[in-house]
Amino acid sequence: MFDLPLAPRYLFPPLVLMFFCTLLMIPSIREILVFNRELIDQGQLWRIWTSQYVHTNWMHWLLNVVGIVFIWVLHAEYRTPKVYALHLLILGLWTGIGIWLFCPDIRIYTGLSGLLHGVIVWGAVKDIKVGERTGILLFLGIAGKLVWEQYAGPSEDVGQLISSRVAIESHLIGAVGGLVLAIPLLWQKK
């Protein structure tokens, strides 16, 4: 069976993230946080970062919560709460800035999935570094998923579920961010 990371220091960070994202589903809060290119261009720069934590609907939220739980099961023990928070902040900003700079066709954006791709890539690199055999499989699986998305385009079925086009660009940007965050791991001793 699984040896789940149930210590409070492992449970607390993902639970806080889920609670935070749930709180941001309140429509009046959500509307001032969404990535809206026109409003960002008018000076509402916070939307670049805050948009990473809001969702289009409850199904979108649920899909990201499943991602949070998946990452918690695989890699909770790799991060202290402080490092977890730092990764979320950095990858949220990285993904938002990447969308703003490199994806001019994205006018409206919400979601945690780009950031989560960065978190899972960092975890896969950490797995490889500590000798977990599944790390390379996870890394190759994420890389394959990203290549497939760039080739095939966004899933229309998932787009219908979340009432929005799946921003596959954010997945790629977030994954690159996770790879950049993982560079210091390469110099750490096992």
CORZI-V321019 format. One record per helix or strand. SS is the DSSP state (2 for helix, 1 for strand). FROM is the first residue (numbers start at 0). LEN is the number of residues. Records with the same first field share a line. If there is no record, write none. Layout:
SS = FROM-LEN ; FROM-LEN
//
This chain:
2 = 7-16 ; 26-4 ; 36-5 ; 45-8 ; 57-21 ; 80-22 ; 112-18 ; 132-20 ; 155-7 ; 167-20
1 = 34-2 ; 107-2
//
